[in-house]
């Protein structure tokens, strides 16, 4: 019988009924477990120090294995399984086009039924449900004591990026907020905005896996990058959030540019192709989280090239702290979340020329041992372990 202490992977015994699952936290995550490792997986892994966790993938169609091969395995049985100590994972599989307005009511009914069954199989009492889905109501089916809306991005501000209906997103978010006991936001300004509207809200910013990135200088460099130094690096989704003018300016100034992450095919395709064709630019596409330290070992400065859009204003880029955890200086646009960090270890610049000049300047200080140590120590104070402890306190998990 598998328990929360059992080895990762493998099917979960349907008969497993263990008191060890009492106090369960059900995290209805914004991203699939098999996709790029982002804040939801980090938080789930660290929350296990405080409670067992059920990580629930976003509802997905059985056709996903054809449309998105990266997460194709998610649709295979068993849909409830152990993935790590004290973490079970459940993948709701529903009809095609699950978030289409004509399908969302049916999707919600199916997911609620499946989620109720998954929790019953685990057998423990549910302490809290953490919701991130706007259109599928997950409250009430688990018998939870706490209902928390984890606000990780501004859905209305993201509507333009997602090609979605901003009014529909706004109405759905309002319903979720009003049915929640607490809103936990990753952005300080967003937290105040919710509080000003009379909601109970708390600020827990994104963090970083500081120990994981701190060991990056001890790993082998990747074999697919051959750029002259100094090298500026950008890790993240390349899409309409990204200001290509800033990246072009860095390459124009003579600093090599390493780009790591998935690329939205519809975003500036011809312009992006011209950028990566340059001799001092390399694009390696999406990479597993486990390989990131080897790429960060190569770079001399990490970039956060996000323009002043409404969506970016309310975000909290993970990469800022991850660069610092790897010991690298950072050049970023002056996003509110980056200003909140309040450290001279991050240089702020918005104009292309200033951004490129700052990248060239701080790259020369990248390997200074004292600065490397200061960056890593700063990042360690913003670890996911610290964020999960703060989150656990807000959930009022038993000590």
N, C-alpha and C positions, 0 to 999 in steps of 0.2 A: 504494500500500500504506500503510495506516495504521500508525503506530507510536505509542509513548507520548507523542511530542512532537507528534502530529498535532492539528489543530483539533478542538474538542469536537463532539459529536453525530455522527450518521450511522452507517451500518452498518460493522461491522468486517470487512475482507476475510478470508474464511476461509483464504486462503493466507498470511496474514501470519505470518511466522516470524522474529522479530527477537531478536537477542541483547539488545536493549534491555529485553526483558521478564525477563531473568535477575534473580534475587533478588526475584521477585514476592511480594507480601504479599496473601493472599486473606482478605478481611474478610467473613465471613458475618454480615451486619448484622441488628440487631433491627428496623430500620425500612426501609420502601421508599424508594428514592431520591427518588421523586416526592412523598412525603408531607412533612409538616412537617419542616423542616431541623433535625435534632437532633445529638447528640454523635457519632453514627456517621459522618455525612457530613463534619462538621468534622474529625474525626480522619483520615478517609480523604484529604481534600484536603491536609492538612498532612503526612501521611506520604509524599506523593509527593516531598517534598524529600529523602527518604532512600531511597525504593524505588518502583518501579511498583506499582500497587494494582489488584486486581480486587475491586470492590464487588459483593457478591452479595445481592440482595434476598431477604427471607424467601420461602419457597415460597408460591405463590399459585395459586388455581384460575382457569381461564378464565372462570368466572362472576363473578369479582371486578369485571369491568368493569360489571356490572349492580349489584352490591352496594355498591361503593365507587368512584363516578365520579371521585373526586380522583386515584386512581392507575390509572384504566382504561387509560391509554396503555401502562402497563407490560406488559400482556399481548400487545401487538402485536409482530410481528417487525420487525427481528431481535432476538432475545433477548440476544445478545452485541453490544455496541456501545461506542464511545467516548463519554464524557460530559464529559470535561475532560482537559487535558494530563496524561498519565501515569496516567489512570484509565480502565479499562474497567469496564463494568457488565454483570452477567449476571442475568437474571430467570428462575428456575426456575418453569415452569408445570406444574402437576400436577392430579390429579383433585380434585373438590370435597371439602370438609371435610378438608383435608390434615392437621390436627392432632388429629382425632378418634382416640381410642384404637384403633378398629377399622381406621383408615386409616394410622396413623403408620408401620407397617413398610413398607407399599407406597410411601408418600411418601418415606421414607428411601432406598429402593432407587432410585427414579426420580431423586431429587435427586443422589445420589452418581454415577449414570451421567451425568447432564447436566453436573454440575460437572467431572467428569473430561474430558468432551468440550470444555468451554469452556477449560480450562487447556491442553489439547493444541492448540487453535486459536491461542492466544496464542503458544505455542511456547517460553516461557521456563521456567527452573527455579524451583520454588516454594521460597522461603526459610521462610515461616511461614504457618500458617493461624490466624486469629483467630476463635474460635467464640463465638457468643452463643446459639445455638439449643439448647434442652434436649432435644428429642425427635428431632432429625435428626442422626445422627452423620456429621460431615463430615471426620473425620480419616482419613488413609491413602489417599485417592483421588488426592491431588495430588502425592504423593512429597515432602511437606514435611519440612524439617529441624526446625522448631519448631512446637509445638502449644500455643496459649495460649487460655485461657478468659477472656474479657473480661467481668468481673462488673460490670454497670452498674446493676442493681437487685436487690433481694431477692425472688426469685420466690416463696418460701414466704410471706413477708410480704405479697406482692401478691395471693395467692390470693383473698382476700376481695374485693379490688377487681376482679379479673378474673372472678370467679365460677367459679374453677377448684378442682381437688382439690389441697389443700396437700401431702398425702402423695405423690401422683403427681409433683408438681413437685419435691419434696424428693428422691425417688429418682432422678429424671432428672438433677437437678443434681449429685448425688453421683457418678453414673456419668461425667458430663462432667468433673468436677473430677479424678477419679482417672485419667482418660485424658489429662489435660493435663500438659505440662511445667511450666507456670507459670499462676498465676491473677493477673490484674491487676485490681484493684478500684478503684472510684471513691470509695470511702468508707474513711476511715482505720480506723474501728472494725471494718468488715467485713474489712479486710486483716488486722488482728490476730486476728480470730476464725478466719480460715482458717489463719493461722500457728500458732495455739494447737492446732489440730487436726492439725498436722504437715504441712500443705501448703506448697509453695513459693509465696509470694504477695508481691506488691509493690503499692504504693499510687501510683496516678496519678489525681489528681482531675480532674473535668471542668474545662474552660477556657472561654474566650470569644474571639470574633473582635474583639479590641480595636480594631484600625484601622477596621473596618467601622462599629462603633457610635460611635467617636469623631467621625466626620464628620456625625453626626446633626443638629447645630444648623445645618448649611449646606443641608439639604434643605427642600423645601416641606412645610408641615403638611398632614395629610389633610383632605379636604373633608367627611368624614362625621361629624365630632365637633364639637359645639357645647356646651361645658360651661364654666361659670364657674370661675375658679381659686380656690384652689389645687386641683390635680388629682392624685389618687393613682391609680397604674396597676398592673394585674396582667396579666402576659403568661404564658399557659400553658394547659394542659388544665384545664378546669373539670369536676371529677369528685369521686369520694368522697375523694380526697386533700385537697380544698379545704375549709377551715373557713369556711362561709358566715357564721357568727356574727361573725367578724372583719371581713369585708367589710361586713356590715350595720352594724357599729359605726362604721366609717369614714364611711359615708354618713350615719348618724344624727348624727354630730358636725359635719356641715356641710361636710366635704371632698367635692369631687366625685370620682366613681369611674369610671374607664375600664377596661373589661374586654376583653381581646383573647385569642382562642384558641377552639379547638373545645370544644363543650359536650356532655357525655354526656347524652343525652335522658332516661335513667333516673334521673339524679341530681337529687333535690329539684326536680322541674319546677315545681310551683306556687310554692314559696318563691323559686326563682330568678326566675320571671316577675315576682313582686311586687317583687323587688329592682330589676330592670332597668326597671320601669315608673316608678321615681322620677325626678323632674325633674333630680336631680344625679347620675344614673347613665347611662352609655352602654355598650352592648355591641355590638361591631363584628364578632364572630365570628372565625373563623380567618382569618389574613392571611398572605400570602407573607412569607417571611423578609426578602426585599429591601425590604419596606415598613415593617418594624418601626422603623427609625430615625425615620421621620416621626411615628409615634405616640409614641415615647419623647420626641420633641422637645416634645410637649404636656404631659407629666407633670412633676410637681414632686417626686414620691417614688415609688419602686418598691416593691411589696408582695410578700412571700413568705408567704401566709396558710395554711400547712400545719399541720394538727393533729398531735398527738403519737401518731400511729399507728405500728405496727411497720414498715410500709413506708416511711413518711417518715423514720423514725429512721435508716435505712440508705441514704437517697438523697443525691444531691448536686445541688440545683436549679441548672440552667443560668442561670436568670434573675437570680440574685443578682449574678453577675459582669457580666452583660450590662447591667443597670441602671447599675452603676458605670462600665462602659466608656462609656456614654452620658452620664456626668457627673452622674448623679442619685443622691441618697441612697437608702438602703434601710431599710425596716422589715421585720423577719422574726421569726417565731417562733424559739425557741432550739433549732433543729435542730443536731445534732452537726457536720454538715458546714459550717454557717454559723459556728458557734463556732470551728471549725478555722481559718477565715480570720483570726480574731483582729485585727479592725480596728474602730476607733471610727466608721468610715464606714458601718457597718451597726448599726442600733439593734435590740436584741432586746426583744421583748415578747410575752407569751403570753396575758394576760387581754384580753378585748375592749376594755375602757375604756382600758387602757394602750396597746394596739396603736393605737387610734384617736387617742389623745392624742399618741403619738409621731409618727404620720404627719402630724398637723397641725403639730407643732413643727418637724420637720426640713424640711417643705415650704417653710417660710419661709427656709431656707438653701440652697435648691436652686440658685439662680443665682449664688451667690457665686463669683467667678472663681477664687479660690485653692482653694476646696473642689472645684470642678469639675475643676481640674487635678489635685488630689491623688487624686480618685476614678479618673480616667482613668489616671493613672500606676500606681495600685495594680492596676487591672484588667489593664494591659499586662504586669505581672509574672506574670499567670496566663493568658497567651494560649494558644490551641491550638497555636501553633508551639512553645512551650515544652513543652507536654504531649506533642506528637508526638516531639520530640527525646528526651524521657525514655522514651517508649514504644519508640522505635527502639533505644535503648540496651539495654533489656530484651530486645528481640528479637535483639540482637547482629547488627544489620544492618551490612554492610561500610561503613566510613566513606567 
